[in-house]
Amino acid sequence: MEQQEIFRVLGQATLKSVEVINNWKQAILHIERQEKSVGFRSSYVDADNKEVEISTTAEYSAVKAVKALYKHTSEFPLKHKDWNKAKFVVTPDYKFKIEYIWDQEWQDEIDRLNKTS
């Protein structure tokens, strides 16, 4: 999957979550990525600049897009810092940005749970 297609799929997943919301400033798809799994949460920023959690409607194509994105960001020469979370933000004028995050505390908890199972 090419990078443009990856961002298109993630953008659609993000916008689908806010399609029934009026007056939003940002739609946000929170991504949690592990080696064998991907999870999503959605939120939006309202007219009062408050972030409001909403139900997520991401489909399997979004999971595939995240896996492809990780592959793209971890390959040379595009190598990016390692990440296990990301924040994909879309504005009403369809501009987007993505923030890659490494959450060590979350990773430690996942590793601890994997050892006990």
N, CA, C and O atoms as a GROMACS GRO file, in nm:
protein
  468
    1MET      N    1   0.085  -0.117   0.000
    1MET     CA    2   0.000   0.000   0.000
    1MET      C    3   0.090   0.124   0.000
    1MET      O    4   0.181   0.136   0.082
    2GLU      N    5   0.065   0.214  -0.091
    2GLU     CA    6   0.143   0.337  -0.102
    2GLU      C    7   0.102   0.437   0.008
    2GLU      O    8  -0.009   0.430   0.060
    3GLN      N    9   0.192   0.528   0.040
    3GLN     CA   10   0.167   0.622   0.148
    3GLN      C   11   0.042   0.707   0.125
    3GLN      O   12  -0.032   0.734   0.219
    4GLN      N   13   0.018   0.750   0.002
    4GLN     CA   14  -0.100   0.831  -0.027
    4GLN      C   15  -0.228   0.752   0.003
    4GLN      O   16  -0.323   0.808   0.058
    5GLU      N   17  -0.230   0.625  -0.032
    5GLU     CA   18  -0.346   0.539  -0.004
    5GLU      C   19  -0.363   0.517   0.146
    5GLU      O   20  -0.475   0.516   0.197
    6ILE      N   21  -0.252   0.500   0.217
    6ILE     CA   22  -0.256   0.483   0.362
    6ILE      C   23  -0.326   0.603   0.427
    6ILE      O   24  -0.416   0.586   0.509
    7PHE      N   25  -0.283   0.723   0.390
    7PHE     CA   26  -0.340   0.844   0.450
    7PHE      C   27  -0.485   0.864   0.407
    7PHE      O   28  -0.565   0.918   0.485
    8ARG      N   29  -0.521   0.823   0.287
    8ARG     CA   30  -0.660   0.833   0.242
    8ARG      C   31  -0.749   0.743   0.328
    8ARG      O   32  -0.855   0.786   0.373
    9VAL      N   33  -0.706   0.620   0.352
    9VAL     CA   34  -0.784   0.525   0.432
    9VAL      C   35  -0.797   0.575   0.576
    9VAL      O   36  -0.906   0.570   0.634
   10LEU      N   37  -0.688   0.622   0.635
   10LEU     CA   38  -0.693   0.673   0.772
   10LEU      C   39  -0.779   0.799   0.781
   10LEU      O   40  -0.851   0.819   0.879
   11GLY      N   41  -0.772   0.883   0.679
   11GLY     CA   42  -0.857   1.003   0.675
   11GLY      C   43  -1.004   0.967   0.668
   11GLY      O   44  -1.085   1.029   0.736
   12GLN      N   45  -1.038   0.868   0.586
   12GLN     CA   46  -1.178   0.825   0.576
   12GLN      C   47  -1.227   0.768   0.709
   12GLN      O   48  -1.339   0.796   0.751
   13ALA      N   49  -1.143   0.688   0.774
   13ALA     CA   50  -1.181   0.630   0.904
   13ALA      C   51  -1.202   0.741   1.006
   13ALA      O   52  -1.294   0.733   1.088
   14THR      N   53  -1.118   0.843   1.002
   14THR     CA   54  -1.130   0.954   1.097
   14THR      C   55  -1.257   1.032   1.072
   14THR      O   56  -1.331   1.063   1.166
   15LEU      N   57  -1.283   1.065   0.947
   15LEU     CA   58  -1.401   1.145   0.913
   15LEU      C   59  -1.532   1.070   0.934
   15LEU      O   60  -1.634   1.130   0.968
   16LYS      N   61  -1.529   0.938   0.915
   16LYS     CA   62  -1.650   0.859   0.934
   16LYS      C   63  -1.701   0.870   1.078
   16LYS      O   64  -1.822   0.866   1.102
   17SER      N   65  -1.610   0.883   1.172
   17SER     CA   66  -1.649   0.893   1.313
   17SER      C   67  -1.720   1.023   1.346
   17SER      O   68  -1.796   1.028   1.443
   18VAL      N   69  -1.698   1.128   1.268
   18VAL     CA   70  -1.760   1.257   1.299
   18VAL      C   71  -1.869   1.297   1.199
   18VAL      O   72  -1.915   1.411   1.201
   19GLU      N   73  -1.910   1.205   1.113
   19GLU     CA   74  -2.004   1.242   1.007
   19GLU      C   75  -2.139   1.290   1.059
   19GLU      O   76  -2.209   1.361   0.987
   20VAL      N   77  -2.177   1.255   1.181
   20VAL     CA   78  -2.304   1.302   1.237
   20VAL      C   79  -2.286   1.415   1.340
   20VAL      O   80  -2.382   1.457   1.404
   21ILE      N   81  -2.163   1.463   1.354
   21ILE     CA   82  -2.133   1.569   1.450
   21ILE      C   83  -2.132   1.703   1.377
   21ILE      O   84  -2.076   1.714   1.268
   22ASN      N   85  -2.193   1.804   1.437
   22ASN     CA   86  -2.189   1.939   1.382
   22ASN      C   87  -2.085   2.023   1.454
   22ASN      O   88  -2.057   2.000   1.572
   23ASN      N   89  -2.028   2.119   1.384
   23ASN     CA   90  -1.937   2.218   1.443
   23ASN      C   91  -1.814   2.159   1.510
   23ASN      O   92  -1.779   2.198   1.622
   24TRP      N   93  -1.748   2.067   1.445
   24TRP     CA   94  -1.623   2.015   1.499
   24TRP      C   95  -1.506   2.088   1.435
   24TRP      O   96  -1.512   2.130   1.319
   25LYS      N   97  -1.398   2.103   1.512
   25LYS     CA   98  -1.278   2.172   1.463
   25LYS      C   99  -1.171   2.073   1.419
   25LYS      O  100  -1.094   2.101   1.327
   26GLN      N  101  -1.167   1.959   1.483
   26GLN     CA  102  -1.072   1.853   1.449
   26GLN      C  103  -1.137   1.718   1.476
   26GLN      O  104  -1.208   1.701   1.575
   27ALA      N  105  -1.112   1.624   1.388
   27ALA     CA  106  -1.150   1.485   1.412
   27ALA      C  107  -1.020   1.410   1.436
   27ALA      O  108  -0.922   1.430   1.364
   28ILE      N  109  -1.019   1.324   1.536
   28ILE     CA  110  -0.894   1.259   1.576
   28ILE      C  111  -0.914   1.108   1.583
   28ILE      O  112  -1.007   1.058   1.645
   29LEU      N  113  -0.823   1.036   1.516
   29LEU     CA  114  -0.818   0.891   1.526
   29LEU      C  115  -0.693   0.858   1.607
   29LEU      O  116  -0.581   0.882   1.562
   30HIS      N  117  -0.713   0.802   1.726
   30HIS     CA  118  -0.603   0.762   1.814
   30HIS      C  119  -0.571   0.617   1.779
   30HIS      O  120  -0.659   0.531   1.782
   31ILE      N  121  -0.447   0.590   1.746
   31ILE     CA  122  -0.404   0.458   1.701
   31ILE      C  123  -0.311   0.397   1.805
   31ILE      O  124  -0.218   0.463   1.852
   32GLU      N  125  -0.336   0.272   1.840
   32GLU     CA  126  -0.246   0.195   1.926
   32GLU      C  127  -0.200   0.074   1.845
   32GLU      O  128  -0.282  -0.005   1.798
   33ARG      N  129  -0.068   0.061   1.831
   33ARG     CA  130  -0.013  -0.042   1.744
   33ARG      C  131   0.083  -0.132   1.822
   33ARG      O  132   0.174  -0.085   1.890
   34GLN      N  133   0.060  -0.260   1.810
   34GLN     CA  134   0.154  -0.361   1.859
   34GLN      C  135   0.192  -0.448   1.740
   34GLN      O  136   0.138  -0.433   1.631
   35GLU      N  137   0.285  -0.537   1.761
   35GLU     CA  138   0.333  -0.619   1.650
   35GLU      C  139   0.220  -0.695   1.580
   35GLU      O  140   0.220  -0.705   1.457
   36LYS      N  141   0.125  -0.747   1.656
   36LYS     CA  142   0.020  -0.830   1.596
   36LYS      C  143  -0.120  -0.772   1.612
   36LYS      O  144  -0.218  -0.839   1.581
   37SER      N  145  -0.131  -0.648   1.658
   37SER     CA  146  -0.264  -0.591   1.676
   37SER      C  147  -0.263  -0.440   1.658
   37SER      O  148  -0.161  -0.374   1.673
   38VAL      N  149  -0.380  -0.389   1.624
   38VAL     CA  150  -0.400  -0.245   1.608
   38VAL      C  151  -0.533  -0.210   1.674
   38VAL      O  152  -0.633  -0.281   1.656
   39GLY      N  153  -0.535  -0.103   1.751
   39GLY     CA  154  -0.659  -0.057   1.813
   39GLY      C  155  -0.682   0.090   1.782
   39GLY      O  156  -0.589   0.164   1.751
   40PHE      N  157  -0.809   0.130   1.791
   40PHE     CA  158  -0.846   0.268   1.759
   40PHE      C  159  -0.939   0.325   1.865
   40PHE      O  160  -1.018   0.252   1.926
   41ARG      N  161  -0.930   0.454   1.886
   41ARG     CA  162  -1.028   0.533   1.959
   41ARG      C  163  -1.049   0.659   1.876
   41ARG      O  164  -0.959   0.701   1.804
   42SER      N  165  -1.165   0.718   1.887
   42SER     CA  166  -1.192   0.841   1.812
   42SER      C  167  -1.237   0.951   1.906
   42SER      O  168  -1.295   0.926   2.012
   43SER      N  169  -1.210   1.072   1.865
   43SER     CA  170  -1.256   1.189   1.938
   43SER      C  171  -1.264   1.306   1.840
   43SER      O  172  -1.219   1.297   1.725
   44TYR      N  173  -1.322   1.414   1.888
   44TYR     CA  174  -1.322   1.536   1.809
   44TYR      C  175  -1.306   1.655   1.903
   44TYR      O  176  -1.333   1.645   2.022
   45VAL      N  177  -1.261   1.766   1.846
   45VAL     CA  178  -1.251   1.890   1.921
   45VAL      C  179  -1.371   1.974   1.882
   45VAL      O  180  -1.394   2.001   1.764
   46ASP      N  181  -1.448   2.015   1.983
   46ASP     CA  182  -1.572   2.089   1.956
   46ASP      C  183  -1.547   2.240   1.946
   46ASP      O  184  -1.433   2.286   1.955
   47ALA      N  185  -1.654   2.315   1.928
   47ALA     CA  186  -1.644   2.460   1.912
   47ALA      C  187  -1.585   2.530   2.034
   47ALA      O  188  -1.533   2.641   2.023
   48ASP      N  189  -1.594   2.465   2.151
   48ASP     CA  190  -1.537   2.522   2.274
   48ASP      C  191  -1.395   2.471   2.301
   48ASP      O  192  -1.342   2.489   2.411
   49ASN      N  193  -1.334   2.408   2.200
   49ASN     CA  194  -1.198   2.351   2.210
   49ASN      C  195  -1.186   2.239   2.313
   49ASN      O  196  -1.079   2.218   2.369
   50LYS      N  197  -1.296   2.168   2.338
   50LYS     CA  198  -1.293   2.053   2.427
   50LYS      C  199  -1.286   1.927   2.343
   50LYS      O  200  -1.354   1.915   2.241
   51GLU      N  201  -1.203   1.832   2.386
   51GLU     CA  202  -1.194   1.705   2.316
   51GLU      C  203  -1.302   1.611   2.370
   51GLU      O  204  -1.312   1.590   2.491
   52VAL      N  205  -1.382   1.554   2.281
   52VAL     CA  206  -1.494   1.469   2.317
   52VAL      C  207  -1.473   1.332   2.254
   52VAL      O  208  -1.455   1.321   2.132
   53GLU      N  209  -1.474   1.227   2.336
   53GLU     CA  210  -1.461   1.091   2.282
   53GLU      C  211  -1.591   1.047   2.217
   53GLU      O  212  -1.700   1.078   2.266
   54ILE      N  213  -1.579   0.977   2.105
   54ILE     CA  214  -1.695   0.925   2.032
   54ILE      C  215  -1.665   0.782   1.990
   54ILE      O  216  -1.551   0.736   1.999
   55SER      N  217  -1.768   0.712   1.943
   55SER     CA  218  -1.746   0.574   1.901
   55SER      C  219  -1.662   0.572   1.773
   55SER      O  220  -1.670   0.662   1.690
   56THR      N  221  -1.585   0.467   1.760
   56THR     CA  222  -1.495   0.451   1.645
   56THR      C  223  -1.558   0.358   1.544
   56THR      O  224  -1.614   0.254   1.580
   57THR      N  225  -1.549   0.396   1.418
   57THR     CA  226  -1.607   0.313   1.312
   57THR      C  227  -1.501   0.264   1.213
   57THR      O  228  -1.531   0.236   1.098
   58ALA      N  229  -1.376   0.255   1.259
   58ALA     CA  230  -1.268   0.212   1.170
   58ALA      C  231  -1.290   0.068   1.123
   58ALA      O  232  -1.328  -0.019   1.202
   59GLU      N  233  -1.267   0.046   0.996
   59GLU     CA  234  -1.284  -0.086   0.936
   59GLU      C  235  -1.149  -0.155   0.924
   59GLU      O  236  -1.045  -0.097   0.956
   60TYR      N  237  -1.151  -0.280   0.877
   60TYR     CA  238  -1.028  -0.357   0.866
   60TYR      C  239  -0.928  -0.290   0.773
   60TYR      O  240  -0.807  -0.306   0.790
   61SER      N  241  -0.975  -0.215   0.674
   61SER     CA  242  -0.883  -0.146   0.584
   61SER      C  243  -0.794  -0.048   0.662
   61SER      O  244  -0.680  -0.024   0.623
   62ALA      N  245  -0.846   0.009   0.770
   62ALA     CA  246  -0.766   0.099   0.853
   62ALA      C  247  -0.658   0.022   0.928
   62ALA      O  248  -0.547   0.073   0.946
   63VAL      N  249  -0.688  -0.100   0.971
   63VAL     CA  250  -0.587  -0.185   1.036
   63VAL      C  251  -0.475  -0.214   0.937
   63VAL      O  252  -0.357  -0.202   0.971
   64LYS      N  253  -0.511  -0.251   0.815
   64LYS     CA  254  -0.410  -0.278   0.712
   64LYS      C  255  -0.329  -0.153   0.682
   64LYS      O  256  -0.208  -0.161   0.660
   65ALA      N  257  -0.394  -0.037   0.682
   65ALA     CA  258  -0.324   0.088   0.655
   65ALA      C  259  -0.221   0.118   0.765
   65ALA      O  260  -0.110   0.162   0.735
   66VAL      N  261  -0.257   0.094   0.890
   66VAL     CA  262  -0.164   0.118   1.001
   66VAL      C  263  -0.044   0.024   0.990
   66VAL      O  264   0.070   0.067   1.010
   67LYS      N  265  -0.069  -0.101   0.958
   67LYS     CA  266   0.043  -0.196   0.943
   67LYS      C  267   0.134  -0.153   0.829
   67LYS      O  268   0.256  -0.161   0.841
   68ALA      N  269   0.076  -0.108   0.718
   68ALA     CA  270   0.156  -0.060   0.605
   68ALA      C  271   0.231   0.068   0.642
   68ALA      O  272   0.347   0.086   0.602
   69LEU      N  273   0.166   0.157   0.717
   69LEU     CA  274   0.231   0.281   0.760
   69LEU      C  275   0.352   0.250   0.847
   69LEU      O  276   0.457   0.311   0.832
   70TYR      N  277   0.336   0.155   0.939
   70TYR     CA  278   0.449   0.119   1.025
   70TYR      C  279   0.564   0.066   0.941
   70TYR      O  280   0.680   0.098   0.965
   71LYS      N  281   0.531  -0.015   0.844
   71LYS     CA  282   0.636  -0.069   0.756
   71LYS      C  283   0.707   0.044   0.684
   71LYS      O  284   0.830   0.046   0.676
   72HIS      N  285   0.631   0.139   0.630
   72HIS     CA  286   0.691   0.253   0.560
   72HIS      C  287   0.779   0.336   0.652
   72HIS      O  288   0.888   0.378   0.613
   73THR      N  289   0.733   0.361   0.774
   73THR     CA  290   0.807   0.449   0.864
   73THR      C  291   0.928   0.381   0.926
   73THR      O  292   1.015   0.448   0.982
   74SER      N  293   0.935   0.250   0.917
   74SER     CA  294   1.048   0.180   0.979
   74SER      C  295   1.154   0.138   0.877
   74SER      O  296   1.259   0.085   0.916
   75GLU      N  297   1.129   0.161   0.749
   75GLU     CA  298   1.225   0.121   0.646
   75GLU      C  299   1.321   0.235   0.612
   75GLU      O  300   1.284   0.352   0.616
   76PHE      N  301   1.442   0.198   0.581
   76PHE     CA  302   1.542   0.293   0.533
   76PHE      C  303   1.506   0.332   0.391
   76PHE      O  304   1.464   0.242   0.317
   77PRO      N  305   1.518   0.455   0.344
   77PRO     CA  306   1.577   0.573   0.406
   77PRO      C  307   1.476   0.659   0.482
   77PRO      O  308   1.512   0.764   0.533
   78LEU      N  309   1.350   0.616   0.489
   78LEU     CA  310   1.247   0.694   0.555
   78LEU      C  311   1.239   0.668   0.705
   78LEU      O  312   1.146   0.714   0.771
   79LYS      N  313   1.334   0.594   0.757
   79LYS     CA  314   1.326   0.548   0.896
   79LYS      C  315   1.286   0.660   0.991
   79LYS      O  316   1.350   0.764   0.997
   80HIS      N  317   1.182   0.635   1.064
   80HIS     CA  318   1.127   0.727   1.162
   80HIS      C  319   1.151   0.665   1.299
   80HIS      O  320   1.174   0.545   1.309
   81LYS      N  321   1.145   0.744   1.402
   81LYS     CA  322   1.157   0.685   1.535
   81LYS      C  323   1.048   0.579   1.553
   81LYS      O  324   0.941   0.588   1.494
   82ASP      N  325   1.078   0.479   1.634
   82ASP     CA  326   0.981   0.374   1.658
   82ASP      C  327   0.857   0.434   1.725
   82ASP      O  328   0.868   0.530   1.802
   83TRP      N  329   0.742   0.378   1.696
   83TRP     CA  330   0.618   0.429   1.755
   83TRP      C  331   0.523   0.314   1.784
   83TRP      O  332   0.521   0.214   1.711
   84ASN      N  333   0.446   0.328   1.890
   84ASN     CA  334   0.344   0.230   1.923
   84ASN      C  335   0.206   0.295   1.932
   84ASN      O  336   0.104   0.228   1.949
   85LYS      N  337   0.205   0.427   1.920
   85LYS     CA  338   0.080   0.502   1.915
   85LYS      C  339   0.095   0.612   1.812
   85LYS      O  340   0.206   0.656   1.781
   86ALA      N  341  -0.017   0.656   1.760
   86ALA     CA  342  -0.016   0.769   1.667
   86ALA      C  343  -0.147   0.845   1.683
   86ALA      O  344  -0.248   0.790   1.728
   87LYS      N  345  -0.143   0.970   1.646
   87LYS     CA  346  -0.261   1.055   1.653
   87LYS      C  347  -0.279   1.115   1.513
   87LYS      O  348  -0.199   1.197   1.468
   88PHE      N  349  -0.387   1.073   1.445
   88PHE     CA  350  -0.417   1.119   1.310
   88PHE      C  351  -0.528   1.223   1.321
   88PHE      O  352  -0.639   1.191   1.364
   89VAL      N  353  -0.499   1.346   1.282
   89VAL     CA  354  -0.592   1.458   1.300
   89VAL      C  355  -0.634   1.513   1.164
   89VAL      O  356  -0.550   1.538   1.078
   90VAL      N  357  -0.766   1.530   1.146
   90VAL     CA  358  -0.820   1.588   1.023
   90VAL      C  359  -0.904   1.710   1.060
   90VAL      O  360  -0.977   1.709   1.159
   91THR      N  361  -0.892   1.814   0.979
   91THR     CA  362  -0.972   1.936   0.998
   91THR      C  363  -1.086   1.937   0.897
   91THR      O  364  -1.082   1.862   0.799
   92PRO      N  365  -1.188   2.021   0.918
   92PRO     CA  366  -1.302   2.024   0.826
   92PRO      C  367  -1.267   2.056   0.680
   92PRO      O  368  -1.343   2.022   0.589
   93ASP      N  369  -1.152   2.119   0.658
   93ASP     CA  370  -1.108   2.147   0.520
   93ASP      C  371  -1.022   2.033   0.464
   93ASP      O  372  -0.954   2.051   0.363
   94TYR      N  373  -1.026   1.917   0.529
   94TYR     CA  374  -0.961   1.793   0.486
   94TYR      C  375  -0.809   1.796   0.492
   94TYR      O  376  -0.743   1.716   0.426
   95LYS      N  377  -0.753   1.886   0.568
   95LYS     CA  378  -0.609   1.884   0.592
   95LYS      C  379  -0.584   1.788   0.708
   95LYS      O  380  -0.667   1.775   0.798
   96PHE      N  381  -0.469   1.722   0.704
   96PHE     CA  382  -0.441   1.627   0.811
   96PHE      C  383  -0.297   1.640   0.858
   96PHE      O  384  -0.211   1.695   0.790
   97LYS      N  385  -0.275   1.586   0.976
   97LYS     CA  386  -0.140   1.572   1.029
   97LYS      C  387  -0.138   1.444   1.111
   97LYS      O  388  -0.241   1.397   1.159
   98ILE      N  389  -0.020   1.389   1.125
   98ILE     CA  390  -0.006   1.268   1.206
   98ILE      C  391   0.111   1.287   1.300
   98ILE      O  392   0.216   1.340   1.264
   99GLU      N  393   0.090   1.243   1.423
   99GLU     CA  394   0.194   1.249   1.525
   99GLU      C  395   0.226   1.106   1.567
   99GLU      O  396   0.137   1.031   1.606
  100TYR      N  397   0.353   1.069   1.558
  100TYR     CA  398   0.398   0.936   1.599
  100TYR      C  399   0.446   0.944   1.743
  100TYR      O  400   0.520   1.035   1.780
  101ILE      N  401   0.403   0.849   1.826
  101ILE     CA  402   0.429   0.855   1.969
  101ILE      C  403   0.487   0.722   2.016
  101ILE      O  404   0.441   0.615   1.975
  102TRP      N  405   0.587   0.728   2.102
  102TRP     CA  406   0.634   0.609   2.172
  102TRP      C  407   0.591   0.624   2.317
  102TRP      O  408   0.634   0.716   2.386
  103ASP      N  409   0.505   0.532   2.365
  103ASP     CA  410   0.454   0.534   2.502
  103ASP      C  411   0.518   0.417   2.577
  103ASP      O  412   0.470   0.304   2.571
  104GLN      N  413   0.627   0.445   2.647
  104GLN     CA  414   0.702   0.340   2.715
  104GLN      C  415   0.621   0.276   2.827
  104GLN      O  416   0.626   0.154   2.844
  105GLU      N  417   0.546   0.355   2.904
  105GLU     CA  418   0.465   0.297   3.012
  105GLU      C  419   0.362   0.199   2.958
  105GLU      O  420   0.344   0.091   3.014
  106TRP      N  421   0.296   0.235   2.850
  106TRP     CA  422   0.198   0.146   2.787
  106TRP      C  423   0.266   0.020   2.736
  106TRP      O  424   0.214  -0.090   2.752
  107GLN      N  425   0.384   0.036   2.674
  107GLN     CA  426   0.458  -0.079   2.623
  107GLN      C  427   0.500  -0.171   2.737
  107GLN      O  428   0.493  -0.294   2.724
  108ASP      N  429   0.545  -0.114   2.848
  108ASP     CA  430   0.583  -0.195   2.964
  108ASP      C  431   0.464  -0.276   3.016
  108ASP      O  432   0.479  -0.393   3.051
  109GLU      N  433   0.346  -0.213   3.020
  109GLU     CA  434   0.225  -0.283   3.065
  109GLU      C  435   0.188  -0.396   2.969
  109GLU      O  436   0.153  -0.506   3.013
  110ILE      N  437   0.196  -0.372   2.840
  110ILE     CA  438   0.169  -0.477   2.740
  110ILE      C  439   0.267  -0.592   2.758
  110ILE      O  440   0.228  -0.708   2.759
  111ASP      N  441   0.395  -0.559   2.772
  111ASP     CA  442   0.498  -0.664   2.792
  111ASP      C  443   0.472  -0.744   2.919
  111ASP      O  444   0.487  -0.866   2.920
  112ARG      N  445   0.433  -0.674   3.027
  112ARG     CA  446   0.405  -0.743   3.154
  112ARG      C  447   0.286  -0.838   3.138
  112ARG      O  448   0.290  -0.952   3.186
  113LEU      N  449   0.180  -0.792   3.071
  113LEU     CA  450   0.062  -0.876   3.051
  113LEU      C  451   0.093  -0.995   2.961
  113LEU      O  452   0.040  -1.104   2.982
  114ASN      N  453   0.178  -0.975   2.861
  114ASN     CA  454   0.215  -1.085   2.772
  114ASN      C  455   0.294  -1.193   2.846
  114ASN      O  456   0.283  -1.311   2.814
  115LYS      N  457   0.373  -1.153   2.945
  115LYS     CA  458   0.450  -1.249   3.023
  115LYS      C  459   0.363  -1.333   3.115
  115LYS      O  460   0.396  -1.448   3.143
  116THR      N  461   0.251  -1.275   3.163
  116THR     CA  462   0.166  -1.346   3.256
  116THR      C  463   0.062  -1.434   3.187
  116THR      O  464  -0.006  -1.513   3.253
  117SER      N  465   0.048  -1.421   3.056
  117SER     CA  466  -0.056  -1.502   2.988
  117SER      C  467  -0.002  -1.628   2.929
  117SER      O  468  -0.077  -1.705   2.869
   0.00000   0.00000   0.00000
